[in-house]
Amino acid sequence: MRKNILICCLLIVAFGTLRADQIFHQVPDWWSTKHNWDGVTPWSWYMTASPRYFGPNALPVPEISNALVQEKFVLDIAGDAYFGFGDNTRNLYLKLSLPLSLKIAALSLWYVPVEWYKTTTAIRDERYSLQENPQGSGMGDLYVATNMQLVRDKKYFPDAVLNIVLKTASGG
């Protein structure tokens, strides 16, 4: 136990001696000049954590279903495109539904395996992106959901499903 505490303390001291750009990301010179970076504050603190500044795939909207758990294996493969406001994004989309117990529970997975984006330099600067050329590709996050049927086929109650979703940190 003491050995683990000593190792943790040494790691904290070691990381404490590094500059912010070495810990978080190598900050390019053009970005430092453009955003008046002080060289100490982590660059990520300059970012505004607001949906307005995120791309179209950052906060996915859950599907509206018929309030029934999937009763069969389903694999959806689709593509999405978003064009507007200085941000053009295209991506693939995968969704898998696996029934766990007939009409009671199911497991759902959805994922954006690749997206291609291109923004204007004005949008890049609003988002405080470190990427000088505001176009490229990336991977999305994997979402894992458990779907449980709460109410089904009752005379005086509507069908209802409880969805519990986990967003993994798998994106790039």
Stockholm file with secondary structure:
# STOCKHOLM 1.0

chainA/1-172         MRKNILICCLLIVAFGTLRADQIFHQVPDWWSTKHNWDGVTPWSWYMTASPRYFGPNALPVPEISNALVQEKFVLDIAGDAYFGFGDNTRNLYLKLSLPLSLKIAALSLWYVPVEWYKTTTAIRDERYSLQENPQGSGMGDLYVATNMQLVRDKKYFPDAVLNIVLKTASGG
#=GR chainA/1-172 SS CHHHHHHHHHHHHHHHTSCHHHHHCCCCHHHHHHTTCCSSSCGGGGSCCSGGGSCTTSSCCCCCCCSCCCCSCEEEEEEEEEEETTEEEEEEEEEEEEEEETTTEEEEEEECCCEEEEECHHHHHHTTCSCSSCEEEECCCEEEEEEEEEECSCSSSCCEEEEEEEECSCCC
#=GC SS_cons         CHHHHHHHHHHHHHHHTSCHHHHHCCCCHHHHHHTTCCSSSCGGGGSCCSGGGSCTTSSCCCCCCCSCCCCSCEEEEEEEEEEETTEEEEEEEEEEEEEEETTTEEEEEEECCCEEEEECHHHHHHTTCSCSSCEEEECCCEEEEEEEEEECSCSSSCCEEEEEEEECSCCC
//
